[in-house]
């Protein structure tokens, strides 16, 4: 991993690992994406793990969508619970008025 100790140039931008690369290269394991680099001093080609902007955007929007769904479900539950409590309070008031 020459890129840790010396400067490097990105030869190929961040791309998804092929199925063969995913099984054979440890760089593919954490993110599933690699970029090909050439180290400046040693002129050695190497692969470096990276994060895809497209993948990060998809994960972000999936998270936002999930949170919106959860918020909607809880908002509906709050409204239903409030209606039940209002009905109970009105019933209690009605019984008190009838007992007079």
Backbone as a printed PyTorch tensor [residue, N CA C, xyz], in Angstrom:
tensor([[[  0.8390,  -1.1810,   0.0000],
         [  0.0000,   0.0000,   0.0000],
         [  0.8800,   1.2390,   0.0000]],

        [[  1.4070,   1.5060,  -1.1840],
         [  2.3320,   2.6300,  -1.3190],
         [  1.6440,   3.9780,  -1.1050]],

        [[  0.3510,   4.0470,  -1.2910],
         [ -0.3660,   5.3200,  -1.1570],
         [ -0.3950,   5.8450,   0.2690]],

        [[ -0.0710,   4.9850,   1.2280],
         [ -0.0320,   5.4290,   2.6300],
         [  1.2110,   6.2550,   2.9400]],

        [[  2.3020,   6.0000,   2.2080],
         [  3.5660,   6.6490,   2.5420],
         [  4.0530,   7.6210,   1.4780]],

        [[  3.4370,   7.6390,   0.3150],
         [  3.8900,   8.5500,  -0.7290],
         [  2.7070,   9.1250,  -1.5030]],

        [[  2.9770,  10.1370,  -2.2900],
         [  1.9390,  10.7600,  -3.0970],
         [  1.5000,   9.8100,  -4.1940]],

        [[  0.2690,  10.0080,  -4.6630],
         [ -0.2570,   9.1350,  -5.7080],
         [ -1.1510,   9.9160,  -6.6540]],

        [[ -1.3690,   9.3180,  -7.8220],
         [ -2.2450,   9.8910,  -8.8350],
         [ -3.3630,   8.8880,  -9.0840]],

        [[ -4.5940,   9.3630,  -9.1350],
         [ -5.7330,   8.4850,  -9.3920],
         [ -5.7970,   8.2040, -10.8880]],

        [[ -5.6590,   6.9360, -11.2600],
         [ -5.6940,   6.5230, -12.6590],
         [ -7.1320,   6.2290, -13.0820]],

        [[ -7.8810,   5.5460, -12.2190],
         [ -9.2690,   5.2080, -12.5130],
         [-10.1120,   5.6150, -11.3160]],

        [[-11.1700,   6.3730, -11.5860],
         [-12.0370,   6.8610, -10.5140],
         [-12.7080,   5.7020,  -9.7720]],

        [[-13.3710,   6.0340,  -8.7080],
         [-14.0350,   5.0640,  -7.8430],
         [-15.0940,   4.2810,  -8.6300]],

        [[-14.9200,   2.9590,  -8.7010],
         [-15.8610,   2.0900,  -9.4190],
         [-16.2180,   0.8970,  -8.5480]],

        [[-17.3670,   0.2950,  -8.8680],
         [-17.8230,  -0.8730,  -8.1230],
         [-16.9150,  -2.0650,  -8.4420]],

        [[-16.5990,  -2.8570,  -7.4380],
         [-15.7840,  -4.0500,  -7.6290],
         [-16.5600,  -5.1100,  -8.4070]],

        [[-15.8780,  -5.8090,  -9.2790],
         [-16.5110,  -6.9410,  -9.9580],
         [-16.6390,  -8.0840,  -8.9570]],

        [[-17.3670,  -9.1240,  -9.3250],
         [-17.5320, -10.2500,  -8.3950],
         [-16.1900, -10.9280,  -8.1220]],

        [[-15.3350, -10.9960,  -9.1270],
         [-14.0070, -11.5850,  -8.9240],
         [-13.1740, -10.7180,  -7.9880]],

        [[-13.1820,  -9.4010,  -8.2070],
         [-12.4260,  -8.5020,  -7.3460],
         [-12.9430,  -8.5570,  -5.9130]],

        [[-14.2370,  -8.6370,  -5.7520],
         [-14.8160,  -8.6680,  -4.4100],
         [-14.3370,  -9.8800,  -3.6170]],

        [[-14.1260, -10.9960,  -4.3210],
         [-13.6690, -12.2100,  -3.6370],
         [-12.1580, -12.2230,  -3.4310]],

        [[-11.4040, -11.5970,  -4.3420],
         [ -9.9520, -11.7360,  -4.3060],
         [ -9.2180, -10.5510,  -3.6740]],

        [[ -9.8200,  -9.3790,  -3.6440],
         [ -9.1220,  -8.1880,  -3.1380],
         [ -9.6960,  -7.7640,  -1.7920]],

        [[ -8.8180,  -7.5590,  -0.8270],
         [ -9.2730,  -7.1170,   0.4970],
         [ -9.7510,  -5.6690,   0.4610]],

        [[ -9.2900,  -4.8860,  -0.5030],
         [ -9.7110,  -3.4910,  -0.6020],
         [-11.2040,  -3.3700,  -0.9010]],

        [[-11.7790,  -4.3870,  -1.5430],
         [-13.1960,  -4.3440,  -1.9160],
         [-14.1290,  -4.6470,  -0.7500]],

        [[-13.6360,  -5.2610,   0.2890],
         [-14.4930,  -5.7590,   1.3540],
         [-15.3300,  -4.6940,   2.0590]],

        [[-14.7630,  -3.6100,   2.5700],
         [-15.5930,  -2.7070,   3.3860],
         [-16.6750,  -1.9540,   2.6090]],

        [[-16.3330,  -1.4400,   1.4210],
         [-17.2790,  -0.5820,   0.7120],
         [-17.7940,  -1.1830,  -0.5850]],

        [[-17.0460,  -2.0850,  -1.1960],
         [-17.4370,  -2.6330,  -2.4920],
         [-17.0120,  -1.7570,  -3.6530]],

        [[-16.2020,  -0.7300,  -3.3850],
         [-15.7180,   0.1740,  -4.4180],
         [-14.2080,   0.3500,  -4.2810]],

        [[-13.5110,   0.4590,  -5.4160],
         [-12.0670,   0.7060,  -5.4200],
         [-11.7320,   1.7270,  -6.4940]],

        [[-10.5780,   2.3810,  -6.3040],
         [-10.0410,   3.2370,  -7.3460],
         [ -8.6070,   2.8010,  -7.6140]],

        [[ -8.2060,   2.8630,  -8.8730],
         [ -6.8530,   2.4590,  -9.2590],
         [ -5.9610,   3.6910,  -9.1700]],

        [[ -4.8160,   3.5340,  -8.5150],
         [ -3.8890,   4.6420,  -8.3250],
         [ -2.4920,   4.2350,  -8.7660]],

        [[ -1.6630,   5.2420,  -9.0460],
         [ -0.2530,   5.0210,  -9.3270],
         [  0.5360,   5.8760,  -8.3520]],

        [[  1.4040,   5.2360,  -7.6160],
         [  2.2160,   5.9570,  -6.6420],
         [  3.3040,   6.7340,  -7.3810]],

        [[  3.5520,   7.9670,  -6.9180],
         [  4.4460,   8.8770,  -7.6410],
         [  5.9030,   8.4360,  -7.5930]],

        [[  6.4120,   8.0580,  -6.4450],
         [  7.8310,   7.7450,  -6.3090],
         [  8.1640,   6.3670,  -6.8630]],

        [[  7.4070,   5.3510,  -6.4420],
         [  7.7220,   3.9740,  -6.8440],
         [  7.1210,   3.5890,  -8.1940]],

        [[  6.2630,   4.4310,  -8.7730],
         [  5.5940,   4.1570, -10.0560],
         [  4.8370,   2.8360, -10.0430]],

        [[  4.3320,   2.4800,  -8.9000],
         [  3.6380,   1.2050,  -8.7350],
         [  2.1310,   1.4180,  -8.8170]],

        [[  1.4350,   0.5530,  -9.5500],
         [ -0.0220,   0.5960,  -9.6110],
         [ -0.5930,  -0.1480,  -8.4100]],

        [[ -1.6270,   0.4010,  -7.8400],
         [ -2.2380,  -0.2230,  -6.6680],
         [ -3.7240,   0.1300,  -6.6520]],

        [[ -4.4710,  -0.5480,  -5.8030],
         [ -5.8880,  -0.2600,  -5.6320],
         [ -6.1180,   0.2720,  -4.2320]],

        [[ -7.0310,   1.2170,  -4.1340],
         [ -7.3420,   1.8380,  -2.8460],
         [ -8.8590,   1.8310,  -2.6770]],

        [[ -9.3360,   1.4690,  -1.5120],
         [-10.7870,   1.4760,  -1.2700],
         [-11.2870,   2.9130,  -1.2810]],

        [[-12.5310,   3.0680,  -1.6750],
         [-13.1240,   4.4040,  -1.7420],
         [-14.6180,   4.2890,  -1.4910]],

        [[-15.2660,   5.4360,  -1.4010],
         [-16.7090,   5.4770,  -1.2030],
         [-17.3350,   6.1520,  -2.4100]],

        [[-18.3190,   5.5280,  -2.9580],
         [-18.9930,   6.0680,  -4.1230],
         [-19.9860,   7.1440,  -3.6960]],

        [[-19.9580,   8.2730,  -4.3830],
         [-20.8960,   9.3520,  -4.0740],
         [-22.3300,   8.9230,  -4.3740]],

        [[-22.5020,   8.1420,  -5.4250],
         [-23.8420,   7.6590,  -5.7860],
         [-24.3770,   6.7380,  -4.6960]],

        [[-23.5190,   5.8300,  -4.2170],
         [-23.9370,   4.9080,  -3.1600],
         [-24.2790,   5.6730,  -1.8800]],

        [[-23.4540,   6.6580,  -1.5360],
         [-23.7140,   7.4490,  -0.3380],
         [-25.0300,   8.2010,  -0.4620]],

        [[-25.3170,   8.7300,  -1.6420],
         [-26.5820,   9.4450,  -1.8520],
         [-27.7680,   8.4980,  -1.7180]],

        [[-27.6510,   7.2970,  -2.2560],
         [-28.7300,   6.3240,  -2.1450],
         [-28.9890,   5.9480,  -0.6920]],

        [[-27.9200,   5.7300,   0.0480],
         [-28.0600,   5.3830,   1.4660],
         [-28.7180,   6.5360,   2.2250]],

        [[-28.3100,   7.7620,   1.9170],
         [-28.8850,   8.9310,   2.5840],
         [-30.3780,   9.0390,   2.3010]],

        [[-30.7770,   8.9350,   1.0350],
         [-32.1930,   9.0900,   0.6970],
         [-33.0320,   7.9320,   1.2150]],

        [[-32.4440,   6.7340,   1.2880],
         [-33.1560,   5.6090,   1.8840],
         [-33.4020,   5.8870,   3.3680]],

        [[-32.4100,   6.4470,   4.0420],
         [-32.5520,   6.8080,   5.4490],
         [-33.6350,   7.8760,   5.6200]],

        [[-33.6030,   8.9210,   4.7910],
         [-34.5930,   9.9900,   4.8750],
         [-36.0000,   9.4320,   4.6460]],

        [[-36.1540,   8.5760,   3.6420],
         [-37.4540,   7.9730,   3.3690],
         [-37.9590,   7.1360,   4.5260]],

        [[-37.0640,   6.3570,   5.1140],
         [-37.4360,   5.5280,   6.2620],
         [-37.8760,   6.4030,   7.4350]],

        [[-37.1370,   7.4650,   7.6980],
         [-37.4940,   8.3570,   8.8060],
         [-38.8260,   9.0630,   8.5550]],

        [[-39.1030,   9.4220,   7.3120],
         [-40.3880,  10.0490,   6.9910],
         [-41.5400,   9.0660,   7.2220]],

        [[-41.3410,   7.8150,   6.8340],
         [-42.3780,   6.7940,   7.0550],
         [-42.6180,   6.5710,   8.5430]],

        [[-41.5370,   6.4690,   9.3060],
         [-41.6650,   6.2670,  10.7510],
         [-42.3670,   7.4670,  11.3880]],

        [[-42.0030,   8.6840,  10.9720],
         [-42.6280,   9.8850,  11.5190],
         [-44.1230,   9.9150,  11.1860]],

        [[-44.4810,   9.5060,   9.9720],
         [-45.8920,   9.4810,   9.5740],
         [-46.6800,   8.4860,  10.4160]],

        [[-46.1190,   7.3020,  10.6170],
         [-46.7900,   6.2870,  11.4230],
         [-47.0250,   6.7990,  12.8390]],

        [[-46.0120,   7.4020,  13.4390],
         [-46.1770,   7.8880,  14.8050],
         [-47.1240,   9.0790,  14.8700]],

        [[-47.1520,   9.9260,  13.8380],
         [-48.1080,  11.0370,  13.8120],
         [-49.5390,  10.5120,  13.7830]],

        [[-49.7820,   9.4750,  12.9820],
         [-51.1150,   8.8660,  12.9310],
         [-51.4730,   8.2640,  14.2810]],

        [[-50.5250,   7.5890,  14.9200],
         [-50.7780,   7.0150,  16.2450],
         [-51.1120,   8.0920,  17.2710]],

        [[-50.4160,   9.2190,  17.2180],
         [-50.6870,  10.3130,  18.1490],
         [-52.0980,  10.8570,  17.9340]],

        [[-52.4860,  11.0570,  16.6860],
         [-53.8280,  11.5730,  16.3910],
         [-54.8930,  10.6030,  16.8880]],

        [[-54.7020,   9.3090,  16.6200],
         [-55.6800,   8.3030,  17.0850],
         [-55.7630,   8.2770,  18.6060]],

        [[-54.6380,   8.3210,  19.2570],
         [-54.6220,   8.3100,  20.7260],
         [-55.3060,   9.5550,  21.2840]],

        [[-55.0610,  10.7010,  20.6560],
         [-55.7030,  11.9400,  21.1190],
         [-57.2110,  11.8670,  20.9700]],

        [[-57.6900,  11.2770,  19.8900],
         [-59.1370,  11.1290,  19.7010],
         [-59.7390,  10.2270,  20.7780]],

        [[-59.0450,   9.1420,  21.1020],
         [-59.5310,   8.2350,  22.1500],
         [-59.5960,   8.9640,  23.4850]],

        [[-58.5500,   9.7090,  23.8020],
         [-58.5370,  10.4420,  25.0760],
         [-59.6120,  11.5170,  25.1100]],

        [[-59.8330,  12.2120,  23.9870],
         [-60.9000,  13.2250,  23.9260],
         [-62.2680,  12.5780,  24.1380]],

        [[-62.4810,  11.4200,  23.5100],
         [-63.7490,  10.7190,  23.6700],
         [-63.9670,  10.3170,  25.1320]],

        [[-62.9240,   9.8160,  25.7790],
         [-63.0430,   9.4240,  27.1930],
         [-63.3460,  10.6400,  28.0730]],

        [[-62.7040,  11.7660,  27.7910],
         [-62.9350,  12.9690,  28.5880],
         [-64.3630,  13.4670,  28.4010]],

        [[-64.8610,  13.4580,  27.1610],
         [-66.2480,  13.8730,  26.9140],
         [-67.2370,  12.9420,  27.6000]],

        [[-66.9600,  11.6650,  27.5780],
         [-67.8330,  10.6930,  28.2460],
         [-67.8500,  10.9320,  29.7530]],

        [[-66.7020,  11.2420,  30.2960],
         [-66.6090,  11.5060,  31.7300],
         [-67.4090,  12.7600,  32.0930]],

        [[-67.2800,  13.8050,  31.2880],
         [-68.0300,  15.0510,  31.5200],
         [-69.5290,  14.7880,  31.3930]],

        [[-69.9370,  14.0380,  30.3860],
         [-71.3540,  13.7090,  30.1720],
         [-71.9230,  12.9660,  31.3700]],

        [[-71.1680,  11.9920,  31.9030],
         [-71.6470,  11.2400,  33.0760],
         [-71.7750,  12.1360,  34.2900]],

        [[-70.8250,  13.0750,  34.4490],
         [-70.9170,  13.9980,  35.5870],
         [-72.1360,  14.9000,  35.4640]],

        [[-72.4180,  15.3550,  34.2460],
         [-73.5990,  16.2120,  34.0470],
         [-74.8790,  15.4340,  34.2800]],

        [[-74.9410,  14.1870,  33.8410],
         [-76.1360,  13.3420,  34.0180],
         [-76.3800,  13.0410,  35.4990]],

        [[-75.3210,  12.9450,  36.2870],
         [-75.4950,  12.5900,  37.6970],
         [-76.0240,  13.7600,  38.5390]],

        [[-76.0170,  14.9350,  37.9950],
         [-76.4930,  16.1060,  38.7470],
         [-77.9950,  16.1550,  38.7850]]])
